[in-house]
């Protein structure tokens, strides 16, 4: 089955499975007065000439298909669905040269193949004739260049790729290329620089509201490298970081829109090792330190006084693909990873962090509010809560997250309750 026959078969199959898109067209085809059945290979075997097809109902021409020795060869003209499409074939295969017109005779798609450069250029047009899309491809490869335009001619999107073909503005040549994209309102959106189809140099992104720079990035051979900055619309610095081999490294700082440091961290190989966040009044909000699989967290009241201190340790968890995984808030400190899993095959493993040791909360006035002992994410050992004068209010013992015993005291320190518990949580005194 050659390409023309295969196309007709696929269209028929689409109609059977999905129903007609434009309505089913029944054709009668002939060559030099002889009926030709395009679904029958014996009917087209060895023929040479142009097969002329008509709509069985209206008599209007639907297709002209050129054949040479039984293979589609030449310009195939397709008039179905109210449009006009010309496609070039060679030995039964498309040559990536085609044109398509809409019902008003306006060119909407133009695909040209350059045999010398071994690439094809596909162009689509707006009804006003302006270029809408331009794509450059090579046989057997991915798209090497993709450009999209607004109807006024401004470039809307661009994608360059590494390869032996392309355009000077994608950096194919002796100099670095430069491309500019725009918002629909015509204002400058982004300036990108390329070398051999890969990002190379400083990329700038602008706000459409005021034209100010919103982001700057440095690229080397398609990999983000060096300093990167983001800005608020008012022009103030929002984020400042550094990349190495495409990963954040070293110091990262974030700022409030009104000014002032909001966050600072130190990253190694894309993993945050130290992090501090701040309230807008300048007081510390959180401090996180990660070292040798242990994460130490401190939280503060907006007055700067301690609110919480605790230690977490990394733990590998496993789950089957498709299983719903509930992540705790502190799991954002974790580094995602894929490791060996006990099920084998299609399962996943990830690292999160679990509570370890004594976790404490403080009142803003300063006194200790409560303290709880953890082991591998479970309450295990002594847990106490305190009155504002630091006297014990509740004292409990846990074992593997199960309550073992609990004592309660009044504000004068007098014992008011003393209970022990079974494994299911029921009191033994009852």
C-alpha positions in Angstrom: 0.0 0.0 0.0 1.6 3.3 -1.1 1.2 6.6 0.8 -1.8 7.8 -1.1 -3.7 4.6 -0.5 -2.6 4.5 3.2 -3.9 8.1 3.7 -7.3 7.2 2.3 -7.4 4.1 4.5 -6.6 6.2 7.6 -9.2 8.7 6.7 -11.8 6.0 6.4 -10.8 4.4 9.7 -11.0 7.8 11.4 -14.5 8.3 10.1 -15.5 4.8 11.4 -14.0 5.4 14.9 -14.7 9.1 15.5 -17.4 10.0 13.0 -17.0 12.6 10.2 -15.2 15.8 10.8 -16.2 17.5 7.6 -18.7 15.0 6.3 -18.0 11.8 4.3 -17.0 12.3 0.7 -17.5 9.4 -1.7 -15.2 9.6 -4.7 -15.2 8.2 -8.2 -11.7 8.1 -9.7 -10.5 7.4 -13.2 -7.4 7.5 -15.5 -7.9 8.1 -19.2 -11.5 7.0 -18.9 -10.8 3.8 -16.9 -12.2 3.5 -13.4 -9.6 3.3 -10.7 -10.2 2.0 -7.2 -7.7 3.6 -4.8 -8.4 0.9 -2.2 -7.4 -1.9 -4.6 -3.7 -2.2 -5.2 -4.3 -4.2 -8.4 -6.2 -1.2 -9.8 -3.2 1.1 -9.4 -0.4 -1.4 -10.0 2.0 -0.1 -12.7 -0.2 2.8 -13.8 1.4 6.1 -15.1 -0.6 9.4 -15.4 -2.9 11.6 -13.3 -5.8 9.9 -11.6 -8.7 12.3 -11.5 -11.3 12.0 -8.6 -14.7 13.6 -8.4 -17.3 13.9 -5.6 -19.9 11.2 -6.5 -22.8 13.5 -5.4 -21.8 16.9 -6.8 -19.4 15.9 -9.6 -16.8 18.5 -8.4 -13.1 17.6 -8.5 -11.8 16.3 -5.2 -8.3 15.2 -6.0 -5.7 14.9 -8.8 -3.2 12.2 -8.0 -0.1 11.7 -10.2 1.3 8.2 -10.6 4.5 6.9 -12.2 4.7 3.1 -12.5 2.2 2.5 -9.8 3.7 5.0 -7.3 2.5 8.4 -6.3 5.0 10.7 -8.0 4.6 14.5 -8.6 2.2 17.1 -7.2 -0.9 15.7 -5.5 -3.8 18.2 -5.6 -6.5 17.9 -2.9 -9.7 20.0 -3.1 -11.7 18.3 -0.4 -13.3 20.1 2.6 -13.5 23.4 0.6 -9.7 24.0 0.8 -6.9 23.4 -1.7 -3.8 21.6 -0.8 -0.8 20.7 -3.1 1.7 18.0 -1.8 4.7 16.7 -3.6 5.5 12.9 -3.7 8.5 11.0 -4.9 8.3 7.2 -5.4 5.2 7.0 -3.2 6.6 9.1 -0.3 6.0 12.8 0.5 9.0 15.1 -0.1 8.0 17.7 2.6 7.0 20.2 -0.1 3.4 21.2 0.1 1.0 24.2 0.1 -2.5 24.7 1.4 -5.1 27.4 0.7 -8.3 28.2 2.6 -11.8 28.5 1.1 -11.1 32.1 0.1 -8.0 31.1 -1.8 -5.6 32.5 0.8 -2.3 30.6 1.4 -2.3 29.3 5.0 0.5 26.7 4.9 3.7 26.5 2.8 6.2 23.7 3.3 9.5 23.9 1.4 12.2 21.3 1.3 15.9 22.3 0.6 17.7 19.2 -0.7 21.1 20.9 -0.5 20.7 21.9 3.1 18.7 18.7 3.9 16.0 20.5 5.8 12.4 21.5 5.4 10.7 24.8 6.3 7.0 24.9 7.2 5.2 28.2 7.2 1.7 29.0 8.3 -0.1 32.3 7.6 -2.8 34.5 9.1 -5.9 35.3 7.0 -4.3 38.8 6.4 -1.3 37.1 4.8 1.1 37.7 7.7 3.4 34.9 8.8 2.0 33.1 11.8 4.4 30.2 12.3 7.7 29.0 10.9 9.2 25.6 11.7 12.5 24.2 10.4 13.1 20.4 10.6 15.6 17.8 9.4 14.6 14.3 8.2 14.8 11.9 11.2 15.5 14.6 13.8 13.6 16.9 16.1 12.5 20.4 15.2 15.6 22.7 14.8 13.8 26.0 14.8 10.3 27.1 15.8 9.1 30.6 15.5 5.6 32.0 16.2 4.4 35.5 15.3 1.5 37.8 16.1 -0.6 39.0 13.3 1.2 42.3 13.4 4.5 40.6 12.6 6.0 40.7 16.1 7.8 37.5 17.2 5.8 35.8 20.0 7.7 32.6 20.7 11.0 31.0 19.6 12.8 27.7 20.1 16.2 27.1 18.7 18.0 23.7 18.8 21.5 22.5 18.4 22.2 21.1 14.9 23.9 21.7 11.6 21.1 23.8 10.2 19.4 27.0 11.3 19.5 30.7 10.9 22.0 33.4 11.8 19.7 34.8 14.6 20.0 31.3 16.3 23.7 31.6 16.2 24.5 29.5 13.2 27.6 31.3 11.9 30.6 33.2 13.1 28.7 35.5 15.5 26.3 35.0 18.4 22.7 35.3 17.2 20.0 37.4 18.9 16.2 37.0 18.9 13.6 39.2 20.5 10.1 38.1 21.5 7.2 40.5 22.2 3.9 40.6 24.2 0.7 40.8 22.2 0.6 44.5 22.9 3.8 44.9 21.0 6.1 45.6 24.0 9.4 43.8 24.3 9.2 40.5 26.2 12.5 38.8 26.0 15.9 39.1 24.4 17.7 35.8 23.8 21.2 35.1 22.5 22.3 31.9 20.9 25.4 30.1 19.6 24.8 27.1 17.3 21.2 27.0 18.3 21.9 26.9 22.1 21.4 29.6 24.6 24.7 31.6 25.0 25.0 34.9 26.7 22.6 37.0 28.7 18.9 36.5 28.4 16.6 39.4 29.5 12.9 39.1 30.3 10.8 42.3 30.5 7.5 43.2 32.1 4.7 44.0 29.7 3.3 46.7 32.1 6.2 49.0 32.2 9.0 47.5 30.0 11.4 47.2 33.0 13.6 44.1 33.2 12.0 41.3 35.2 14.8 38.7 34.9 18.3 38.3 33.7 20.1 34.9 33.1 23.4 33.8 31.9 23.7 30.8 29.5 26.7 29.0 28.2 26.2 26.3 25.5 22.6 25.8 26.4 23.3 25.4 30.2 22.5 28.1 32.8 25.7 29.4 34.3 26.7 32.3 36.5 24.5 35.0 38.1 20.7 35.2 37.7 18.5 38.0 39.0 14.8 38.6 39.2 13.1 41.9 39.8 9.7 43.2 41.1 7.7 45.4 38.7 8.8 48.4 40.8 12.4 47.7 39.7 13.5 46.4 43.1 15.6 43.3 43.3 13.5 40.1 44.1 15.9 37.2 43.8 19.6 36.8 43.4 21.3 33.5 42.8 24.2 31.7 41.0 24.1 28.7 38.7 26.8 26.1 38.0 26.2 23.5 35.3 22.5 24.2 35.4 22.1 23.9 39.2 21.9 26.6 41.8 25.0 26.9 44.0 26.4 29.2 46.6 24.3 32.0 48.0 20.7 32.7 47.2 18.9 35.8 48.4 15.2 36.9 48.1 13.9 40.3 48.9 10.5 41.8 49.8 8.8 44.0 47.1 9.1 47.0 49.4 12.8 46.2 50.0 14.6 44.3 52.8 15.9 40.8 52.9 13.2 38.1 53.0 15.3 34.9 52.6 19.0 33.8 52.3 20.3 30.4 51.8 23.4 28.4 50.8 23.1 25.7 48.2 25.5 23.0 47.1 24.8 20.9 44.0 21.2 22.1 43.9 20.5 21.1 47.5 19.9 23.8 50.2 22.3 23.4 53.1 21.5 26.5 55.1 18.4 28.8 55.0 17.3 31.8 56.9 14.0 33.7 56.4 12.9 37.0 57.8 9.9 39.0 58.8 9.4 42.3 57.0 10.3 44.1 60.3 13.8 42.6 59.9 13.6 40.0 62.7 14.5 36.3 61.9 11.5 34.0 61.1 13.2 30.6 60.6 16.7 29.1 60.5 17.4 25.8 58.9 20.7 23.9 58.8 21.3 20.7 57.0 24.4 18.6 57.7 25.2 14.9 57.3 21.6 13.8 57.0 20.4 15.9 60.0 18.2 19.0 59.7 18.0 21.5 62.6 15.1 23.9 62.5 14.5 27.1 64.6 11.4 29.2 64.3 10.9 32.7 65.8 8.1 35.0 66.9 8.0 38.3 64.9 9.6 39.9 67.9 12.7 37.8 67.2 12.3 35.6 70.3 12.4 31.8 69.9 9.1 29.9 69.2 10.3 26.4 68.2 13.5 24.3 68.0 13.8 20.8 66.7 15.9 18.3 64.9 14.9 16.1 62.0 16.8 13.2 60.3 16.5 12.0 56.7 14.7 8.7 56.2 14.1 6.8 53.0 10.5 5.9 52.3 9.0 3.6 49.7 5.8 3.5 47.7 4.4 1.9 44.7 3.8 3.9 41.6 0.3 5.5 41.6 0.1 5.5 45.4 -0.9 8.8 47.0 1.9 10.1 49.1 1.1 12.7 51.8 4.0 15.0 52.4 4.4 16.9 55.6 5.3 20.6 55.5 8.9 19.9 56.5 9.3 17.4 53.7 10.1 20.4 51.4 13.5 20.3 53.0 14.0 16.8 51.5 16.0 15.9 48.4 14.0 13.8 46.0 15.7 10.6 44.8 15.2 7.3 43.2 16.7 4.3 44.9 16.3 0.5 45.2 12.9 -0.5 46.4 11.8 -3.7 48.2 9.1 -4.4 45.7 11.4 -4.2 42.7 10.1 -3.1 39.2 7.7 -0.3 39.1 8.0 1.3 42.5 9.5 4.5 43.9 11.7 5.6 46.8 12.1 9.1 48.2 13.8 10.8 51.1 11.9 12.9 53.6 12.8 14.0 57.1 11.3 12.8 60.4 11.3 14.2 64.0 14.2 13.2 66.1 15.2 14.1 69.7 13.6 16.8 71.9 11.3 19.3 70.2 10.4 22.4 72.2 7.9 25.3 71.8 8.2 28.7 73.6 5.8 31.4 74.6 6.5 34.8 73.1 7.1 36.1 76.7 10.0 33.6 76.9 9.0 30.7 79.1 9.0 27.1 77.8 5.5 26.0 76.6 6.1 22.3 75.9 8.7 19.7 75.0 8.3 16.4 73.3 10.8 13.6 72.7 10.8 11.8 69.3 12.5 8.8 67.9 12.3 8.2 64.1 9.3 10.4 63.7 7.3 8.9 66.6 6.8 10.2 70.1 8.9 8.1 72.3 9.8 9.1 75.9 9.0 12.1 78.0 6.6 14.8 76.9 5.7 17.8 79.1 3.7 21.0 78.8 4.1 24.0 81.2 2.2 26.8 82.8 3.4 30.4 82.1 5.3 30.3 85.4 7.2 27.2 84.2 5.4 24.8 86.5 4.6 21.4 84.9 1.0 21.2 83.7 1.0 17.7 82.0 3.7 15.0 82.0 3.3 12.1 79.7 5.3 9.0 78.6 5.1 7.6 75.1 6.4 4.4 73.5 6.4 4.2 69.7 3.8 6.9 69.5 1.4 5.2 71.9 0.5 6.9 75.2 1.8 4.9 78.2 1.0 7.2 81.2 -0.1 10.7 81.9 0.0 13.0 84.9 -1.8 16.3 85.2 -1.1 19.1 87.8 -2.9 22.3 88.8 -1.2 25.7 88.8 0.0 25.1 92.4 1.8 21.9 91.4 -0.8 19.5 93.0 -1.3 16.2 91.1 -4.9 16.1 89.8 -4.8 13.1 87.6 -2.6 10.0 87.2 -3.5 7.5 84.4 -1.9 4.6 82.7 -3.0 3.3 79.3 -3.3 0.1 77.3 -1.9 -0.2 73.7 -5.3 0.8 72.2 -5.3 4.0 74.2 -7.9 3.0 76.8 -7.3 3.8 80.5 -6.3 1.0 82.8 -8.2 2.6 85.8 -11.6 2.1 84.3 
